[in-house]
Structure formats: C-alpha cells, structure tokens
Amino acid sequence: MSDLPPVADVFRRDENYWERASASRIDDYLLGGCDVFDRDRKVADDLCQVAPWLPVMKRSAQRHGSQAVTTLAQSLGITQFLDLGCGYAPGWGAGDVHDPPLPYESARAIHPGATVVYVDADWVVINHAHSKFDQCAATIVVQADVRTVEPLLAGPVTQALDERAPVGFLLHDLLPWLTDEEATHLVAALQAWAPPGSPISLTHASSDAAPGASMGDVVKTYAAADILFRPRSREQVAHLLGPWHIRDPGIALIEQRLGPRSPRPSRKVVRLRGDQAEDQVVTVPAYAAIATIPSP
C-alpha cells in the first residue's frame, strides 16, 4: 500500500450523476468496458453511427499514452508522473498486466521506484482507481477538477512529489473536454508550477484530420447529451502549448507516433448498435505531442 499522504477521505458526489450520460462511462464503453448505463450506451451507439472510427481513435490514444510514459521514463529519465483526467483503467491483458499497461506499470518497468499520481473529477472513476491502486506502492489517487488546478498543485498530493526533480504531466484525452479558456489556463498553470525539465504528454482529438464532416457530428452528438467536446486543429493545439518546447516529431497524428513496431489497434470498425461490423482502413483523427519546459 502506498505510504504517501492521503488526499481526500470523502468523495465529492454529484447528486445528478446517475441522471445523465457521462463522458467517462461512454469512453469506457467505447473501449470495451461495462461500467455503463442505458443512457451511456445510447450516446455511444449514436456516436458510432456518425463516426464508426471513434473506438479505434480511443484505443489508439490509450496505447499511445502507455508508450509515451515509457518514452518519458526511458529517454528523459522521468520518475514521477501526474496523470490528469486519468479515467477508467483499461482491462487486464496477458501476464497480469493491463492492456495497454497503466502509467505506473510503464513507469515502474523502467524505474522501479517511480511515483504516479492519478487525478480525476469523476467520483466513480476515483472509486475504481482506489480499488486498483491503493495496494500499489508509490501511487496516489485524488479527486480534483483540473479546471481549477491550483488547489491540486498546492495541496498535499504534490507534497509527495519531489519538486527538485522534473514531473511528467499526462494530459491524455483531457483537453478536448475543456473550453479554450480552461485548457489555456491549465497548461499555463502547469508550466508556472513545474520543476525545470518537466515534460508534458498530450493526446487530442483533431478537427482538421477527421474524415469528412464526421467530427462535427461527434461534437453535436455529445452536445445533445449535454457534454462539451472540443476537438482542435494542429495549429490550435500548438497555441495551447504556448512556450513549451515541442519535441520531434512535433504535433503528429497518433498513428505516426505509435510507429510500425508498436501494438496497433484493431482495424475492424464495430457499429455498437446491432451486430454489424466492417473492415475498413481508418486514419485516426487525433494528435499526440510531447513538450518540455524551455530552459531558463
């Protein structure tokens, strides 16, 4: 069990949580999970009708996130990570390892003493995270809203991190759920707080690489369920990163960053409404980037 200081003993619950569709539960369903309700399945079905490539995009982003942690740990020597908007953990694969590996699994494969702090605003996600991580050494789970990240960065959770060493910030499929103002504020706040040499890894749904007008339909489908979804162009993602130094190969499509030797998501596009499935070539409309704080 982690010997790091506890952050919150009481989960903040939303009284209307069960009455509406949840982005976290929809994502879990699109990735093959089962922590969903009928209203979530309905939104997921509607999403796959307008964008049958969406489960492939979600899976690709998840795999890239795991690979990015390995890159940060191996190439940049990062031993502590802050996973913002961690969401539901993927299921188990072969050999008692999640598929794809969780951040702490990827990090500790390189640095056995690596620390990972998992953060999410969804109290049910937090409950699930506690059930997975409370017995894992050097992990912390905290409920916090990244739209007001300063209390998190000033709180006891970050006191468990060594502020003399770089911290790897994981913003995997997080910024599309924030307004431009909220996303800009979050990235700027992380830069202001981060120790020198800290990197940021992000994945982001693309508004300029999606097939046809389907990304606009995805936005409308989420909006009909009262869920904000904000894909952005490559230029807009670069603007969010501001003064952060974007490492090669820059802001690239996730498939380009995964590389030919990495595990690839299934190319079978599954339409969740009914039993139909079809094979088609999918260009995953999502970007990924790794950036570091510029030297003083």
C-alpha positions as a Markdown table, in Angstrom:
| # | Residue | x | y | z |
|---|---|---|---|---|
| 1 | Met | 0.0 | 0.0 | 0.0 |
| 2 | Ser | 1.2 | 3.5 | -0.7 |
| 3 | Asp | 2.8 | 5.3 | 2.2 |
| 4 | Leu | 2.2 | 8.6 | 0.5 |
| 5 | Pro | -0.1 | 11.1 | 2.4 |
| 6 | Pro | -3.8 | 10.7 | 1.8 |
| 7 | Val | -5.5 | 13.5 | -0.1 |
| 8 | Ala | -9.3 | 13.1 | 0.3 |
| 9 | Asp | -11.2 | 10.6 | 2.5 |
| 10 | Val | -14.6 | 11.7 | 1.3 |
| 11 | Phe | -15.5 | 11.6 | -2.4 |
| 12 | Arg | -17.5 | 14.6 | -3.7 |
| 13 | Arg | -20.6 | 13.3 | -5.2 |
| 14 | Asp | -22.8 | 14.9 | -7.9 |
| 15 | Glu | -26.4 | 14.4 | -6.9 |
| 16 | Asn | -27.4 | 14.3 | -10.6 |
| 17 | Tyr | -24.6 | 11.9 | -11.6 |
| 18 | Trp | -26.9 | 8.9 | -12.3 |
| 19 | Glu | -29.4 | 11.0 | -14.3 |
| 20 | Arg | -27.3 | 11.9 | -17.2 |
| 21 | Ala | -24.8 | 10.4 | -19.6 |
| 22 | Ser | -21.2 | 10.5 | -18.5 |
| 23 | Ala | -18.2 | 11.1 | -20.8 |
| 24 | Ser | -16.1 | 8.8 | -18.6 |
| 25 | Arg | -18.6 | 5.9 | -18.9 |
| 26 | Ile | -19.1 | 6.5 | -22.6 |
| 27 | Asp | -15.3 | 6.2 | -23.2 |
| 28 | Asp | -15.2 | 3.1 | -21.1 |
| 29 | Tyr | -17.9 | 1.5 | -23.2 |
| 30 | Leu | -16.2 | 2.5 | -26.5 |
| 31 | Leu | -13.1 | 0.8 | -25.2 |
| 32 | Gly | -15.0 | -2.4 | -24.3 |
| 33 | Gly | -15.8 | -1.7 | -20.7 |
| 34 | Cys | -19.0 | -2.4 | -18.9 |
| 35 | Asp | -19.4 | 0.3 | -16.3 |
| 36 | Val | -22.2 | 2.0 | -18.2 |
| 37 | Phe | -25.9 | 2.6 | -18.1 |
| 38 | Asp | -28.5 | 2.6 | -20.9 |
| 39 | Arg | -28.2 | 6.4 | -21.4 |
| 40 | Asp | -24.4 | 6.0 | -21.9 |
| 41 | Arg | -24.9 | 3.1 | -24.4 |
| 42 | Lys | -27.4 | 5.2 | -26.4 |
| 43 | Val | -24.9 | 8.1 | -26.7 |
| 44 | Ala | -22.1 | 5.7 | -27.6 |
| 45 | Asp | -24.4 | 4.0 | -30.3 |
| 46 | Asp | -25.2 | 7.4 | -31.7 |
| 47 | Leu | -21.5 | 8.4 | -31.8 |
| 48 | Cys | -20.6 | 5.2 | -33.7 |
| 49 | Gln | -23.3 | 5.8 | -36.2 |
| 50 | Val | -21.8 | 9.1 | -37.2 |
| 51 | Ala | -18.2 | 8.2 | -36.5 |
| 52 | Pro | -17.6 | 4.4 | -36.7 |
| 53 | Trp | -13.8 | 5.0 | -36.3 |
| 54 | Leu | -14.3 | 6.5 | -32.8 |
| 55 | Pro | -13.5 | 3.3 | -30.8 |
| 56 | Val | -10.3 | 2.9 | -32.9 |
| 57 | Met | -9.3 | 6.5 | -32.1 |
| 58 | Lys | -9.9 | 5.9 | -28.3 |
| 59 | Arg | -7.9 | 2.7 | -28.4 |
| 60 | Ser | -5.0 | 4.3 | -30.3 |
| 61 | Ala | -4.9 | 7.3 | -27.9 |
| 62 | Gln | -4.8 | 4.8 | -24.9 |
| 63 | Arg | -1.9 | 2.9 | -26.5 |
| 64 | His | 0.0 | 6.0 | -27.3 |
| 65 | Gly | -0.4 | 7.2 | -23.7 |
| 66 | Ser | 1.2 | 4.0 | -22.4 |
| 67 | Gln | 4.0 | 4.3 | -24.9 |
| 68 | Ala | 4.5 | 8.0 | -24.0 |
| 69 | Val | 5.1 | 7.1 | -20.3 |
| 70 | Thr | 7.8 | 4.7 | -21.4 |
| 71 | Thr | 9.4 | 7.4 | -23.6 |
| 72 | Leu | 9.3 | 9.9 | -20.8 |
| 73 | Ala | 10.8 | 7.4 | -18.3 |
| 74 | Gln | 13.4 | 6.0 | -20.6 |
| 75 | Ser | 14.5 | 8.9 | -22.7 |
| 76 | Leu | 14.0 | 11.8 | -20.3 |
| 77 | Gly | 14.6 | 9.9 | -17.0 |
| 78 | Ile | 11.2 | 10.9 | -15.5 |
| 79 | Thr | 10.4 | 9.1 | -12.3 |
| 80 | Gln | 7.3 | 10.9 | -11.2 |
| 81 | Phe | 4.1 | 11.5 | -13.1 |
| 82 | Leu | 0.9 | 13.4 | -12.7 |
| 83 | Asp | -1.9 | 11.8 | -14.7 |
| 84 | Leu | -4.7 | 14.4 | -15.1 |
| 85 | Gly | -8.1 | 13.1 | -16.1 |
| 86 | Cys | -7.0 | 9.5 | -15.7 |
| 87 | Gly | -10.4 | 8.0 | -16.5 |
| 88 | Tyr | -11.3 | 4.3 | -16.1 |
| 89 | Ala | -8.3 | 2.0 | -16.2 |
| 90 | Pro | -8.1 | -0.5 | -19.2 |
| 91 | Gly | -8.8 | -4.2 | -18.7 |
| 92 | Trp | -6.3 | -6.9 | -17.9 |
| 93 | Gly | -4.1 | -8.4 | -20.6 |
| 94 | Ala | -1.8 | -11.4 | -20.6 |
| 95 | Gly | 0.6 | -11.8 | -17.7 |
| 96 | Asp | -1.3 | -9.8 | -15.1 |
| 97 | Val | -0.6 | -6.6 | -16.9 |
| 98 | His | -3.2 | -4.2 | -18.1 |
| 99 | Asp | -3.7 | -3.8 | -21.9 |
| 100 | Pro | -2.3 | -1.3 | -22.6 |
| 101 | Pro | -0.1 | -1.0 | -19.5 |
| 102 | Leu | -1.2 | 1.6 | -17.0 |
| 103 | Pro | 1.1 | 4.6 | -16.4 |
| 104 | Tyr | 2.5 | 3.1 | -13.1 |
| 105 | Glu | 3.2 | -0.2 | -14.9 |
| 106 | Ser | 5.0 | 1.5 | -17.8 |
| 107 | Ala | 6.9 | 3.9 | -15.5 |
| 108 | Arg | 8.0 | 1.2 | -13.0 |
| 109 | Ala | 9.1 | -1.1 | -15.8 |
| 110 | Ile | 11.9 | 1.5 | -16.3 |
| 111 | His | 12.2 | 2.9 | -12.8 |
| 112 | Pro | 11.0 | 0.5 | -10.1 |
| 113 | Gly | 10.6 | 3.4 | -7.6 |
| 114 | Ala | 8.6 | 5.7 | -9.9 |
| 115 | Thr | 5.6 | 7.6 | -8.4 |
| 116 | Val | 2.3 | 8.2 | -10.2 |
| 117 | Val | -0.5 | 10.5 | -9.0 |
| 118 | Tyr | -3.9 | 9.7 | -10.6 |
| 119 | Val | -6.4 | 12.6 | -10.8 |
| 120 | Asp | -10.0 | 12.7 | -12.0 |
| 121 | Ala | -13.1 | 14.8 | -11.2 |
| 122 | Asp | -15.5 | 11.8 | -11.6 |
| 123 | Trp | -16.1 | 10.3 | -8.1 |
| 124 | Val | -17.0 | 6.9 | -9.5 |
| 125 | Val | -13.8 | 6.8 | -11.6 |
| 126 | Ile | -12.0 | 7.8 | -8.3 |
| 127 | Asn | -13.6 | 4.8 | -6.5 |
| 128 | His | -12.5 | 2.5 | -9.3 |
| 129 | Ala | -9.0 | 4.0 | -9.1 |
| 130 | His | -8.8 | 3.4 | -5.4 |
| 131 | Ser | -9.7 | -0.2 | -5.8 |
| 132 | Lys | -6.9 | -0.7 | -8.3 |
| 133 | Phe | -4.1 | 1.5 | -6.9 |
| 134 | Asp | -4.5 | 1.6 | -3.1 |
| 135 | Gln | -2.4 | -1.6 | -2.8 |
| 136 | Cys | 0.2 | -0.3 | -5.3 |
| 137 | Ala | 3.4 | 1.2 | -4.0 |
| 138 | Ala | 4.1 | 4.8 | -4.7 |
| 139 | Thr | 0.7 | 5.7 | -6.2 |
| 140 | Ile | -1.8 | 8.3 | -5.1 |
| 141 | Val | -5.4 | 8.8 | -6.2 |
| 142 | Val | -7.1 | 12.2 | -5.8 |
| 143 | Gln | -10.4 | 13.7 | -6.8 |
| 144 | Ala | -9.9 | 17.1 | -8.3 |
| 145 | Asp | -11.2 | 19.3 | -11.0 |
| 146 | Val | -8.4 | 20.3 | -13.4 |
| 147 | Arg | -10.4 | 23.4 | -14.4 |
| 148 | Thr | -9.2 | 24.9 | -11.1 |
| 149 | Val | -5.9 | 23.1 | -10.9 |
| 150 | Glu | -4.1 | 25.4 | -8.4 |
| 151 | Pro | -5.5 | 23.8 | -5.2 |
| 152 | Leu | -4.3 | 20.4 | -6.5 |
| 153 | Leu | -0.8 | 21.8 | -7.2 |
| 154 | Ala | -0.7 | 23.4 | -3.8 |
| 155 | Gly | -2.2 | 20.5 | -1.9 |
| 156 | Pro | -0.7 | 17.5 | -0.1 |
| 157 | Val | -0.8 | 15.3 | -3.2 |
| 158 | Thr | 2.0 | 17.3 | -4.8 |
| 159 | Gln | 3.9 | 17.3 | -1.5 |
| 160 | Ala | 4.5 | 13.6 | -2.3 |
| 161 | Leu | 6.4 | 14.7 | -5.4 |
| 162 | Asp | 10.0 | 15.9 | -5.3 |
| 163 | Glu | 9.8 | 19.4 | -6.5 |
| 164 | Arg | 13.5 | 19.4 | -7.2 |
| 165 | Ala | 13.0 | 16.8 | -10.0 |
| 166 | Pro | 11.0 | 17.0 | -13.2 |
| 167 | Val | 7.4 | 15.8 | -13.2 |
| 168 | Gly | 5.8 | 14.2 | -16.2 |
| 169 | Phe | 2.3 | 15.7 | -16.9 |
| 170 | Leu | 0.0 | 13.3 | -18.7 |
| 171 | Leu | -2.9 | 15.1 | -20.5 |
| 172 | His | -4.1 | 12.1 | -22.4 |
| 173 | Asp | -7.6 | 12.8 | -24.0 |
| 174 | Leu | -8.1 | 15.6 | -21.4 |
| 175 | Leu | -8.0 | 19.0 | -23.2 |
| 176 | Pro | -10.9 | 18.2 | -25.7 |
| 177 | Trp | -13.3 | 18.2 | -22.7 |
| 178 | Leu | -12.3 | 21.7 | -21.7 |
| 179 | Thr | -13.1 | 25.1 | -23.2 |
| 180 | Asp | -10.4 | 27.1 | -24.8 |
| 181 | Glu | -10.1 | 29.3 | -21.7 |
| 182 | Glu | -10.0 | 26.3 | -19.3 |
| 183 | Ala | -7.4 | 24.4 | -21.4 |
| 184 | Thr | -5.2 | 27.5 | -21.8 |
| 185 | His | -5.4 | 28.2 | -18.1 |
| 186 | Leu | -4.5 | 24.6 | -17.2 |
| 187 | Val | -1.4 | 24.4 | -19.4 |
| 188 | Ala | -0.2 | 27.8 | -18.2 |
| 189 | Ala | -0.7 | 26.8 | -14.6 |
| 190 | Leu | 1.3 | 23.6 | -15.1 |
| 191 | Gln | 4.1 | 25.5 | -16.7 |
| 192 | Ala | 4.2 | 28.0 | -13.8 |
| 193 | Trp | 4.4 | 25.3 | -11.2 |
| 194 | Ala | 6.5 | 22.7 | -12.9 |
| 195 | Pro | 10.1 | 22.0 | -11.8 |
| 196 | Pro | 12.7 | 22.6 | -14.6 |
| 197 | Gly | 12.9 | 20.0 | -17.3 |
| 198 | Ser | 9.3 | 18.8 | -16.7 |
| 199 | Pro | 7.7 | 17.3 | -19.8 |
| 200 | Ile | 4.0 | 17.3 | -20.9 |
| 201 | Ser | 2.5 | 14.5 | -22.9 |
| 202 | Leu | -0.9 | 15.0 | -24.6 |
| 203 | Thr | -3.3 | 13.4 | -27.0 |
| 204 | His | -6.0 | 15.5 | -28.6 |
| 205 | Ala | -8.9 | 14.8 | -31.0 |
| 206 | Ser | -8.3 | 16.6 | -34.3 |
| 207 | Ser | -10.7 | 18.9 | -36.0 |
| 208 | Asp | -8.7 | 19.0 | -39.2 |
| 209 | Ala | -7.8 | 15.4 | -39.8 |
| 210 | Ala | -11.2 | 13.7 | -39.4 |
| 211 | Pro | -12.9 | 12.1 | -42.4 |
| 212 | Gly | -15.5 | 14.3 | -43.9 |
| 213 | Ala | -17.7 | 16.3 | -41.5 |
| 214 | Ser | -17.9 | 13.4 | -39.0 |
| 215 | Met | -16.0 | 15.2 | -36.2 |
| 216 | Gly | -18.6 | 17.9 | -36.3 |
| 217 | Asp | -21.3 | 15.2 | -35.9 |
| 218 | Val | -19.4 | 13.8 | -32.9 |
| 219 | Val | -19.4 | 17.3 | -31.3 |
| 220 | Lys | -23.2 | 17.6 | -31.9 |
| 221 | Thr | -23.9 | 14.1 | -30.6 |
| 222 | Tyr | -22.0 | 14.8 | -27.4 |
| 223 | Ala | -23.7 | 18.2 | -27.1 |
| 224 | Ala | -27.1 | 16.6 | -27.4 |
| 225 | Ala | -26.2 | 14.7 | -24.2 |
| 226 | Asp | -25.1 | 18.0 | -22.6 |
| 227 | Ile | -21.4 | 17.0 | -22.8 |
| 228 | Leu | -18.8 | 19.5 | -24.1 |
| 229 | Phe | -16.4 | 18.1 | -26.6 |
| 230 | Arg | -13.9 | 20.4 | -28.3 |
| 231 | Pro | -11.6 | 18.9 | -31.0 |
| 232 | Arg | -8.9 | 21.2 | -32.2 |
| 233 | Ser | -6.6 | 21.7 | -35.2 |
| 234 | Arg | -2.9 | 21.2 | -35.1 |
| 235 | Glu | -2.4 | 25.0 | -35.0 |
| 236 | Gln | -4.8 | 25.3 | -32.1 |
| 237 | Val | -3.0 | 22.5 | -30.1 |
| 238 | Ala | 0.3 | 24.3 | -30.8 |
| 239 | His | -1.2 | 27.5 | -29.5 |
| 240 | Leu | -2.3 | 25.8 | -26.2 |
| 241 | Leu | 1.2 | 24.5 | -25.7 |
| 242 | Gly | 2.4 | 28.1 | -26.0 |
| 243 | Pro | 6.1 | 28.4 | -24.9 |
| 244 | Trp | 6.5 | 24.7 | -24.2 |
| 245 | His | 9.2 | 23.2 | -26.5 |
| 246 | Ile | 7.6 | 20.6 | -28.7 |
| 247 | Arg | 9.9 | 17.6 | -29.2 |
| 248 | Asp | 10.3 | 15.8 | -32.5 |
| 249 | Pro | 8.3 | 14.7 | -34.5 |
| 250 | Gly | 6.1 | 17.6 | -33.3 |
| 251 | Ile | 2.4 | 17.5 | -33.1 |
| 252 | Ala | 1.8 | 14.4 | -35.2 |
| 253 | Leu | -1.1 | 12.0 | -35.8 |
| 254 | Ile | -1.2 | 9.3 | -33.2 |
| 255 | Glu | -0.6 | 6.6 | -35.7 |
| 256 | Gln | 2.6 | 8.3 | -36.8 |
| 257 | Arg | 3.9 | 8.4 | -33.2 |
| 258 | Leu | 2.9 | 4.8 | -32.4 |
| 259 | Gly | 5.3 | 3.6 | -35.1 |
| 260 | Pro | 5.3 | 0.4 | -37.1 |
| 261 | Arg | 6.6 | -1.9 | -34.3 |
| 262 | Ser | 4.1 | -0.8 | -31.7 |
| 263 | Pro | 0.9 | -2.8 | -31.0 |
| 264 | Arg | -1.8 | -1.4 | -33.3 |
| 265 | Pro | -5.5 | -1.2 | -32.6 |
| 266 | Ser | -7.9 | -3.4 | -34.5 |
| 267 | Arg | -8.9 | -2.1 | -37.9 |
| 268 | Lys | -12.3 | -3.6 | -37.5 |
| 269 | Val | -14.8 | -0.8 | -37.1 |
| 270 | Val | -17.6 | -2.1 | -34.9 |
| 271 | Arg | -21.0 | -0.4 | -35.0 |
| 272 | Leu | -22.3 | -0.8 | -31.5 |
| 273 | Arg | -25.9 | -0.7 | -32.5 |
| 274 | Gly | -26.7 | -4.2 | -33.7 |
| 275 | Asp | -24.2 | -6.8 | -34.7 |
| 276 | Gln | -22.8 | -5.3 | -37.8 |
| 277 | Ala | -19.0 | -4.9 | -38.2 |
| 278 | Glu | -17.0 | -4.0 | -41.1 |
| 279 | Asp | -13.3 | -3.8 | -42.0 |
| 280 | Gln | -12.1 | -0.5 | -43.3 |
| 281 | Val | -8.9 | 1.5 | -43.3 |
| 282 | Val | -9.1 | 4.1 | -40.6 |
| 283 | Thr | -7.0 | 7.2 | -40.2 |
| 284 | Val | -7.2 | 8.0 | -36.5 |
| 285 | Pro | -8.1 | 11.7 | -36.3 |
| 286 | Ala | -6.2 | 12.6 | -33.2 |
| 287 | Tyr | -2.9 | 14.3 | -32.4 |
| 288 | Ala | -0.2 | 13.5 | -29.9 |
| 289 | Ala | 2.7 | 15.5 | -28.7 |
| 290 | Ile | 5.4 | 15.6 | -26.1 |
| 291 | Ala | 6.8 | 19.0 | -25.0 |
| 292 | Thr | 9.2 | 20.2 | -22.3 |
| 293 | Ile | 9.5 | 23.5 | -20.4 |
| 294 | Pro | 12.1 | 25.6 | -22.2 |
| 295 | Ser | 15.4 | 26.2 | -20.4 |
| 296 | Pro | 15.5 | 29.5 | -18.4 |
